[in-house]
Amino acid sequence: MNNKSFASDNWAPACSEVMHALNKANNWHAGAYGDDKYTKQAEELFKRIFGEHTKTYFVYNGTAANILSLSVINDSFNAVICSEHAHINVDECGAVEKIVGTKIISLPSENGKITIDQIEPHIKALRMPHQVVPKVISISQPTELGTIYSINEIKALAEFAHNNDVFLHVDGARISNAVVALNSDFKTLITDTGVDILSFGGTKNGMMFGEAVVVLNTHLQKKIEFYRKQFLQLASKMRFISAQFLALMNDDVWKRNAENSNKMAMLLAKGLSKYPEVKISQVVETNGVWAILPDNFADKLMKKSFFHPWDLERKEYRIMTAFDTTKEEVDSFLSALDTAK
């Protein structure tokens, strides 16, 4: 079996720039809990990217970033509105309900995206105080199906949220892939659209570990440091997260990594589309390909490299590329289908 996997960008190693930064940060003592030069530099870097009014808080993983983001907004009588496919709904083991104590209202979606028309019937608690009060709209950018919200779609969602005394949270585990796909930048996509709080992904784009919570709405910045400590996410040796973000965000490493993973997914989808037996089931916009595969096709490809079933009833699979995926690896993977018929 190929030593590269198409299972997830989480399976990829850390990129060389990140490993160099980790090694460099490991050469001397530094202040704990963020009182170090790397964290201060990384915090300033995020201010330059998202705006001087923003604050950024580093955490270990994506679930923590999402939970921390939602915790500073919600009370136990509130609710979060999201897609049925949202990571907070299906892949975080009930962490929102357990830790934040907030109900999730999940909406059906064929492409991972939710719309204002879907959200509006749920936005008000009609029988006070018997119903939960929605306080957050949470979207994933890109979605769990690899699709992306346009800049105008995010702007419209933020405006709708704010007009209804609701906040907009973005789960940006693969936010770099979305920025590249839209040929945009972080400020245009997030700050200028009116997003209140962002879970900013690093791990899936080449870091060893670490994510960030970017708080754009200044009203949400008061309690987050306390929650980060309570939720076990205040890293004592924070410099090892911060140094990675510096390496990733400087010199456009994040962009090159995302460009390659997106490009390889497009190449993979193009190769799969040559076979009439294969149906690409989602629009390929970032670094994931969702495809309906006959059993013999899936078996042949699995022998080359493992990837995850998505909906076995439909014979639908998710095939992911990463920052280090090469054209040769995609071609080798697809070559398994030459004998599948």
NULUM-715855 format. One line per field, with one value per residue (C-alpha): x, y, z. Coordinates in steps of 0.1 Angstrom, whole numbers, plus 5000, padded with zeros to 4 digits. Layout:
// NULUM-715855
X [X; ...]
Y [Y; ...]
Z [Z; ...]
***
This chain:
// NULUM-715855
X [5000; 5011; 5025; 5004; 4968; 4937; 4918; 4922; 4945; 4948; 4968; 4995; 5028; 5037; 5052; 5090; 5085; 5066; 5090; 5119; 5100; 5093; 5129; 5140; 5115; 5129; 5164; 5159; 5136; 5106; 5078; 5049; 5012; 5018; 5043; 5068; 5080; 5065; 5030; 5032; 5044; 5017; 4990; 5002; 5003; 4967; 4958; 4974; 4955; 4921; 4921; 4936; 4903; 4905; 4921; 4934; 4936; 4956; 4943; 4953; 4926; 4896; 4869; 4883; 4883; 4846; 4836; 4855; 4839; 4804; 4809; 4815; 4782; 4757; 4738; 4723; 4689; 4703; 4707; 4731; 4718; 4739; 4739; 4731; 4766; 4784; 4814; 4799; 4768; 4782; 4819; 4825; 4809; 4782; 4808; 4786; 4758; 4781; 4805; 4786; 4752; 4736; 4710; 4719; 4693; 4706; 4691; 4690; 4715; 4724; 4756; 4766; 4754; 4724; 4704; 4685; 4652; 4660; 4672; 4644; 4616; 4639; 4654; 4628; 4616; 4578; 4568; 4589; 4602; 4595; 4617; 4654; 4665; 4688; 4719; 4744; 4744; 4774; 4787; 4817; 4839; 4845; 4817; 4820; 4812; 4840; 4817; 4822; 4801; 4806; 4816; 4781; 4765; 4785; 4778; 4740; 4741; 4760; 4735; 4706; 4721; 4728; 4694; 4680; 4703; 4723; 4760; 4777; 4804; 4826; 4842; 4873; 4891; 4901; 4896; 4929; 4915; 4883; 4904; 4924; 4894; 4877; 4909; 4904; 4920; 4912; 4901; 4877; 4862; 4859; 4863; 4846; 4816; 4807; 4817; 4817; 4841; 4862; 4877; 4909; 4924; 4961; 4965; 4948; 4970; 5004; 5008; 5016; 4989; 4972; 4942; 4932; 4900; 4899; 4874; 4863; 4833; 4849; 4818; 4829; 4865; 4858; 4854; 4873; 4906; 4888; 4870; 4902; 4917; 4886; 4884; 4920; 4932; 4957; 4990; 5018; 5044; 5022; 5052; 5051; 5016; 5024; 5057; 5039; 5014; 5042; 5058; 5025; 5013; 5045; 5059; 5025; 5032; 4995; 4986; 5010; 4998; 4961; 4967; 4984; 4958; 4930; 4947; 4953; 4916; 4906; 4931; 4917; 4881; 4890; 4906; 4876; 4852; 4867; 4849; 4812; 4806; 4818; 4796; 4811; 4784; 4795; 4809; 4847; 4857; 4884; 4905; 4879; 4862; 4829; 4822; 4798; 4818; 4809; 4821; 4848; 4861; 4861; 4879; 4906; 4912; 4912; 4940; 4961; 4953; 4927; 4899; 4867; 4832; 4807; 4773; 4775; 4739; 4746; 4781; 4795; 4831; 4851; 4886; 4909; 4941; 4967; 4994; 5020; 4999; 5016; 5004; 5023; 5005; 4971; 4980; 4992; 4960; 4938; 4958; 4941; 4909; 4926; 4918; 4885; 4861]
Y [5000; 5035; 5053; 5083; 5083; 5099; 5095; 5129; 5159; 5151; 5121; 5142; 5151; 5186; 5206; 5213; 5250; 5241; 5214; 5239; 5265; 5239; 5230; 5266; 5273; 5244; 5259; 5279; 5287; 5310; 5324; 5301; 5305; 5328; 5351; 5345; 5363; 5338; 5342; 5379; 5380; 5356; 5376; 5407; 5389; 5379; 5415; 5425; 5398; 5403; 5439; 5457; 5453; 5415; 5392; 5357; 5328; 5297; 5262; 5226; 5213; 5221; 5208; 5231; 5261; 5255; 5249; 5280; 5301; 5290; 5291; 5329; 5335; 5310; 5305; 5271; 5283; 5292; 5272; 5269; 5267; 5247; 5222; 5186; 5179; 5204; 5191; 5204; 5183; 5149; 5148; 5163; 5136; 5160; 5184; 5214; 5199; 5186; 5215; 5246; 5231; 5245; 5228; 5223; 5229; 5211; 5218; 5194; 5202; 5184; 5204; 5212; 5248; 5264; 5294; 5322; 5308; 5276; 5295; 5320; 5297; 5287; 5321; 5332; 5314; 5317; 5303; 5321; 5308; 5273; 5272; 5277; 5310; 5307; 5328; 5315; 5306; 5284; 5276; 5257; 5273; 5252; 5228; 5192; 5183; 5204; 5232; 5269; 5299; 5329; 5362; 5376; 5345; 5350; 5387; 5381; 5355; 5379; 5408; 5385; 5372; 5407; 5420; 5392; 5396; 5365; 5360; 5343; 5317; 5302; 5268; 5274; 5241; 5244; 5282; 5285; 5262; 5283; 5316; 5301; 5287; 5321; 5339; 5361; 5370; 5364; 5399; 5401; 5367; 5370; 5405; 5425; 5401; 5406; 5373; 5375; 5347; 5322; 5289; 5291; 5258; 5251; 5213; 5204; 5229; 5216; 5222; 5194; 5206; 5238; 5259; 5295; 5313; 5347; 5370; 5397; 5410; 5430; 5423; 5386; 5392; 5396; 5361; 5340; 5338; 5323; 5298; 5288; 5279; 5261; 5241; 5228; 5247; 5272; 5257; 5262; 5259; 5280; 5290; 5256; 5265; 5301; 5293; 5270; 5297; 5321; 5296; 5288; 5324; 5341; 5339; 5325; 5289; 5286; 5296; 5273; 5244; 5251; 5257; 5223; 5204; 5221; 5215; 5178; 5173; 5189; 5166; 5136; 5145; 5150; 5115; 5099; 5116; 5097; 5066; 5066; 5043; 5070; 5099; 5129; 5137; 5171; 5201; 5199; 5233; 5226; 5196; 5169; 5147; 5130; 5102; 5073; 5043; 5008; 4982; 4969; 5004; 5012; 4979; 4985; 5021; 5010; 4986; 5015; 5039; 5039; 5066; 5069; 5057; 5086; 5071; 5034; 5031; 5053; 5039; 5074; 5080; 5109; 5112; 5139; 5154; 5172; 5199; 5172; 5152; 5150; 5145; 5113; 5100; 5109; 5092; 5061; 5060; 5063; 5036; 5010; 5016; 5004; 4969; 4976; 4969]
Z [5000; 4993; 5023; 5015; 5025; 5009; 5042; 5056; 5056; 5093; 5083; 5067; 5085; 5096; 5068; 5069; 5078; 5108; 5119; 5116; 5137; 5164; 5166; 5167; 5195; 5215; 5219; 5251; 5280; 5275; 5295; 5301; 5293; 5263; 5280; 5252; 5221; 5197; 5211; 5212; 5176; 5165; 5182; 5164; 5131; 5135; 5143; 5110; 5091; 5107; 5121; 5151; 5170; 5170; 5195; 5189; 5214; 5207; 5216; 5210; 5186; 5165; 5189; 5216; 5192; 5184; 5220; 5232; 5205; 5213; 5251; 5251; 5234; 5248; 5280; 5288; 5275; 5241; 5209; 5180; 5145; 5120; 5092; 5099; 5086; 5109; 5128; 5160; 5153; 5142; 5150; 5184; 5206; 5220; 5233; 5226; 5247; 5274; 5279; 5267; 5278; 5247; 5223; 5187; 5160; 5129; 5095; 5065; 5037; 5005; 5001; 5036; 5034; 5052; 5040; 5056; 5044; 5064; 5095; 5097; 5111; 5139; 5148; 5174; 5206; 5201; 5235; 5261; 5284; 5273; 5241; 5238; 5223; 5193; 5198; 5172; 5136; 5130; 5095; 5083; 5057; 5037; 5047; 5058; 5021; 5007; 4994; 5001; 5010; 4988; 5003; 4997; 5013; 5045; 5045; 5041; 5069; 5092; 5085; 5091; 5124; 5137; 5128; 5150; 5179; 5169; 5164; 5134; 5141; 5114; 5119; 5097; 5102; 5065; 5062; 5042; 5015; 5012; 5009; 4981; 4963; 4964; 4954; 4984; 5017; 5054; 5061; 5031; 5038; 5075; 5090; 5063; 5060; 5097; 5112; 5150; 5159; 5139; 5146; 5126; 5115; 5114; 5118; 5085; 5066; 5077; 5115; 5139; 5164; 5173; 5162; 5170; 5181; 5164; 5182; 5159; 5179; 5208; 5230; 5231; 5243; 5280; 5293; 5268; 5287; 5317; 5295; 5278; 5312; 5324; 5293; 5296; 5266; 5281; 5270; 5294; 5266; 5243; 5222; 5204; 5191; 5183; 5166; 5142; 5133; 5126; 5103; 5086; 5081; 5072; 5036; 5024; 5035; 5044; 5008; 4991; 5012; 5005; 4968; 4964; 4983; 4964; 4931; 4938; 4946; 4913; 4895; 4914; 4905; 4869; 4868; 4885; 4861; 4832; 4844; 4836; 4865; 4890; 4900; 4917; 4942; 4955; 4937; 4941; 4954; 4980; 4989; 4992; 4966; 4973; 4949; 4945; 4936; 4925; 4949; 4927; 4921; 4958; 4966; 4941; 4953; 4989; 4982; 4969; 4998; 5025; 5024; 5044; 5035; 5038; 5031; 5025; 5015; 4985; 4981; 4986; 4998; 5008; 4993; 5007; 4995; 5016; 5013; 5005; 4979; 4946; 4910; 4908; 4939; 4924; 4892; 4910; 4931; 4900; 4881; 4903; 4883; 4851; 4862; 4880; 4851]
***
